[in-house]
Amino acid sequence: MNFLILKLIERSNLMKVRLKLRFSPAVTVIILFGFISMFGDIIYESARGANGQYFNLLHINAAQIGLVFGIGEFLGYFLRLVSGVFSDRRGNQWLLIFLGYGMLAVVPLIGFTMKWNLLIVLILMERIGKALRSPAKDTILSAVAEKQVGIGMAFGLQEALDQIGAFIGPMIFSTVFFLSGENNITQYQTGYRLLIIPYAVLMLFLIFVYTKIKKNELITEDGKREKNTEQLQPIFWIYTAFTFFCTLGFVNFSMAGYHLKANHLLPDGSITMLYSVAMIVDALTALVIGKIYDRIKIRTEKQTGGILVLVAIPLLTMLLPIFVLSASRIWIVIGMIVFGIIMGTHETVMRSAIADITPFHKRGTGYGVFNTSYGLALLIGAAIMGWLYDQNQKDLIIALSCLSELIAFFLYAMMNRMVNSNSKSGKAF
């Protein structure tokens, strides 16, 4: 009897510990960050799911779309280097976070103009806002998560909530189309204007999470800054090159949406709904891949071991243009599922790995360098693919993707050898 009582007490204490962990301030903050990302995605992912078709209605060709979106992505990622270095040196992550999320107000304004020059400005401003907030937000999130939750799981949970927003957002446009029975310029503008509602909610959540972190003092610095001794390690540069070539061959949804619209393969409401489905796949992938990432780190006993889950990304990216640029609806649906898997892995593992391969006081810089390379790949890939599509050279788009991913495979093999050799020798990167 005494033995059973002791067991019950032990189990009760264990459950208390688990509940305390689950509802700790750190876990609460990670979930709150997920909701912030969710409302952010409702705003800008809904626009990204509709922009290609909207600009097609405004008689803007694929080359122009590819170039403008490529420039926007490049600026959005290049400026992360500036904001990342700035946040490391000044330690003012929250200023950059509030400015960056505040600039999402430009997205609803797309619904108030059809002027090409103004649309360019609004698109670029939205990307600049993301550049301002991303390194600072990821630095704070990783600092809160690494000691209590696990970085992979934290970014996976955030990405899952993030992609719920990415699912809800395009459904706003789909609902407008279905209720009106039309899909002309007026309906698109209504969809953009409705995005002011999630914007207001997002800003309220942001204020709340800021006060939560400050109140519970969740961000602590381990020791003094040692700017001269903290360096970006060799694996960081190989990893950055790997993600560059993975992304260079990646077909973005603006190109896929333009293809579907231009060839009348799907009605407008179905295109945005298909994007929503891809975002749900993204969310589910993020939860699974984040957990796998943390488990591989434990199994390899290396902080950088989790990046080995990226082995499938070059292969899937190589297949993507074959699926999404086809004339078959079945292949296109399969392609968008693959698109969601790739995006879920990109957003979870690629961001988690930066936290694991960079010291804290170089983390903003690490995110900035990484994202600049990522944005450069998006710029080059989107511009070339848009031009090739206008020239009716889909085979060359597939060839570009295959070449890029083969190079990525080679770089992955280098990372794999580096992780394995250091695991055996017990050395740190």
N, C-alpha and C positions, 0 to 999 in steps of 0.2 A: 504493500500500500504506500509506504513512504517513497519507494522508488517511483511509483506512478505519479505521486504528487510532485516530486522533484522534476520529473520529465515535463509535467504540465507547466510548472513554473518556468522551466528552461525554454519551452516552446513559446510561452506567453511573452517572455523577455525578448526572444528572437523576433517575434511579430512586432513588438514595440519598436525595435531597432529598425526593422524594414519600413514600418509606417513613417518613422521619423525621417528616414532617408527619402522616401517617396514624396513626402510633403515638406522637405527641408526648403529653406529660402532659395538655395541654389537651384533645386529642381523647379521650383515655382518660377524663378526668373527665366530659366531656359524655356519653359512652356509659354511664358509671357512674350519672350522674344519670338517664339513660333507664331503667336497670334499677330504680332506686329508684322512679321514677314508675310503672314497670310493675307492681311488687309493690303499690304503693299503689292502683293501679287494679284489680288483682285483688281487693283488699279492698272498696273502696267502690263501684266500678262494678257488681260482682256484686250488691251489696245494692240499688243503685239500679235494677238490672234486675229485681229480685224484689219490691221494696217495695210497688208498686202492687197486685200480685196478693195478696201476704201480708196487706195491710191490708183488701183486699176480703173475704178469708176471715174476718177479724176483725169484719166488718160495719161498716166505717168508710166513709162515703160519699165521693163524688168531691169535693164542696165542702170537706170537712174535709182530705182528702188534698192538694188544691190549695193550701189556706191554709197548712197545716203545712209542706209542702215549699217553698212560696213564702217563708214566714218564715225557714226554715232557709237557703235560698239567699241571701236578703237579709242575714241576719246574717253568713253566711259571707263575703259580699262587702263589706258595710259595715265589718266589723271589719278588713278588709284595709287600709282607710284608716288606722286606728289603728296597726296593726302596721307598715305601710309607713312612716309618719311616725316611729314609734318606732325602727325599724331605721336610718333615715337619720340621726336625731339621735344615737343611741347607738352605732351601728355594731356591734350584736350580732346579726347575721343568723343565726349558727349556733345561738344559744340558741332563737330562734324556730323554726328549722327542726326541731330535736330535739323541742321541745315539741309542735309541730304534727303531726309524724309519729307521735309517741308516743300522741297522742289517738286514733289509728285503732284502738286497742284496744277502743274502745266498740262497733265494728261487730259483732264476734263475739258481744258481749253481747246483741244484739237477739234472738238465738236462745234466750235463757234467760228471756224474759218475754213475756206477752201483754197486759200492762197498758198501756193507752193512754197514761197520763201518763208512765210510764217510757220508753216508746218515743219520745215527744216529746223527752224529755231526751237520750236517746242520739243521736237524729237531729241535734238542735241541737249537741251536743258534737262530733260528727264534722265538721259544717260549720265550727264555730269553730276546730277544729284545722287545717282547710284554710286558714282565714283567717290564722292565725298564720304558717304556713310559706310561703305562696305568694309574697308580695312579696319576702321575703328570699331565697327560692330562685331566683326569676327574676332578681333583681338580681345574684346571684353567677354564675348561668349565663351571663347576657348579658355580664358583665365578662370571664369566661374566654373566651367565644366571639368577641367582636367583632373582635379583632385577628388571629386565626389561622384561624378556620373560616368565619365568616359567621353573623350572628345568625339569619337566616331558615333556613339549613341546620341550625344547632344546635337551634333550637326544633322544626324539622320532624323531625329525627332523634329528638329526645326524645319528641315526640308520637307518632311511629310505634311506638317501644318501649312508650310509655305505653298505646297502644291495643291492642297485643298482650296486655297485662295486662287491658284492658277486654274483650277477646275471651275470654281464659281464664277470667276471673272468673265470668261468667254460665254458662259451661259446667260449673262446679262444681255449680250448682243443677240444670242440665239432666241431668247425670250421675246425681245423686241421684234425680231423678224417674224416669229411665229404668230404673235398677237396681232401684228399689223397686216400680215399676209404679203408683205413687200420687203424688198431688200435694196432700196435705192439710197441715195445720199442722205435723205432726211432721217431714215431709220438708223444709219450709222452714226449720225450726229447726235441723235437721242441717246444711243448707247454710251457714247463718250461723256455726255453731260451727266448721266446718272452716276458716274464714278466719283462725283463730289461727296456722296454719302459715305462710302468706305474710307475716303480720305479723312473726313472729320473723325471717324471712329479710331482710325490708326493713330492720329495725333494724341488722342486721349489715352490710349494704351501706352504710348511712348512716355508720356509724362508719368504715368503710374509706375512703369518698370524702372524709370530713373530714380524715383523716390524710394522704391523697394531696395534697389542695390545700395543706395547711399545709407539708408536706415540700417541695413544689416551688415554693412561694411564687407561686401562679398569680394571686392577686388583688393587683394593685398599683394605687395611686391616682396619677392624673396631676395633680400639683400639690396645693396646699392647698385646703381647703374654702373656698368663697366663697358662703356661704349667702345673703348679701344681693344678690348679682348673678345667681345662677342662678335662672331663672324658667321656669315652664311656658309654652310658646309657644302662639300663637293656634290653630295647627293641632291641637294636643292637645285643645283644648276642642271643636272641630268634630268631630274624630275620636271623641271620647267620646260626643257627642250622636248621631252616626251609629250607633255600636254599640248605644246605648241603644234606638233605635227598631228596629234590626234584631232585637234580642233580645226586645223587647216582643211582637212578633208570632210568636215562635218557640214551637212546640208541643213541650214536653219529653216524655221517654219515659214518665214516670209517668202522664201523661194518656193517651198512646197505649196503654200496657200496660193501663190500667184499661179503656179502650174495647174492647180485644181480649178481655179477660177477661169483662167485663159482657155482651158480645154473643155470647160463645161462638164467636168467629171462629177462634181457634186454641187448641190445648191449651197448658197452662202451660209444658211443656218447650220447645215450639216458640216461644213468646213470648220466653223468655230466650235461645234460640238465635238468633232473629231480631235481638235486641239485639247479640249477639256478632258477627253478620255486619255490622251497622252500624258496629261498632267497628273491624273490619278495613278497611272502606271509609274510615273516619276515618284510620286509620294510613297507607294508601296515598296518600290525599289530602294528608296532612301532608308526606310526603316530596316530592311533586311541587310543591305550592304553596310550600313553603319554598325550594326551588331557584328557582322562578319569581320569588319575592319578591326574592331576592338579585340575580338577573339584571336585573330591572327597575330596581333601584337603580343598577346599573352603566350601563344604557342611558340612563336619564334623568340620570345624573350628579348625583343628589340622594339624600341619605341617607333622605329620606322618600318617595322615589318608589315603593317597594315596596307601599305601601298601595293603589295603584291596582288591584291584583289583586282587590280586594273588590267589584268592580262586579257580579258575578253573585250575591252573597249575598242582597240584597233580593228578587230575582226567585225564587230557589230557596226562600227562607223563605215567600214569599207562596203558593207552590204546596204547601208541606208539609202544612197542615191538610186540604187537598182530598184528598191521598193517604192520610194515616195515619188519618183519621177516617171513611174510607169503609167500605162493607160488602164490598168486593171484596178478596180475598186478594192478587190480582196488584197492585192499586193500593197496597195496604199494603206489600208487599215493595219496590215502586219507591220508596214514600215513605220507607222506612227506609234505602234507599241514598242518597236525597237528604239525609236526616237525618245520615248519616255524613259526606257531603261538607261540609255546613254546619259540623258540629262540628270536622272536621279543619281547616277554614279559620279558624274562630274561635280554636281553641287554638294555631294556629301563627302566622298573620299578626297577629292582634290582640295577642298577647303580644310578638311581634318588633317591631311598630311602636312600642310604648311605649318600648322601649330606644332606638329611633332618633329619637324626637321629644322625649326628655327628657334633660337632662344627668345624669351619673352620680350626683351627690350629691342629686338630686331624683327619682331613679329609683324608690326605694321609695314615695315620696309619689305619683308618677305612676301606678304600679301600683295603689296604694291607692285613689286618686280614680277611676281607670278602672273598677276592679272593684266599687266601691261603686255606681257608675252601672249597671253590668252586673247586679249583684244586685238593685237596685231594679226594673229592667226585668223580671227573672225573677219577682220577688214580685208585681208588678202583673199581669203577663201570666198567671201560673199561677193566681192567685186569681180573676181575671175569667173565664178559660177554664173553670176548674173549676165556677164558679157557672153559667155559660152552658150547660155540658154537662149539669148536673143539671136545667136548665130545658128540655132538649132543643132548644137553639138553636145547632145546629152552623153554620148559615148566618151567624150573628152572630160566631162564632169566626173564620170565614173572612174576614168583613168587617173585623174588628179587625186581623187579620194584614195584609190588603191596605192598609189605611189607614196602619199603622205603617211598612210597607215603602215606600210612596210617599213618605213624609216622609224615610225613609232615602235614597232615590234623590236627593232634592233636596239633602241634606247631602253626599252623595257628589259631586254636581256641583260643590259649593263647594270640596271638597277637591281635586278634579281641576284646577279653575281655579287654585287656590293653588299646587299642585305645578308645573303647567306654566308659570305666570307667573314663578315664582321660578327655574325651571330656565333660562328665557330671559334673565332679568336677572342670574343668577348670585348672587342673594341667598340667604342662609341663613334658615331659619325662626327 
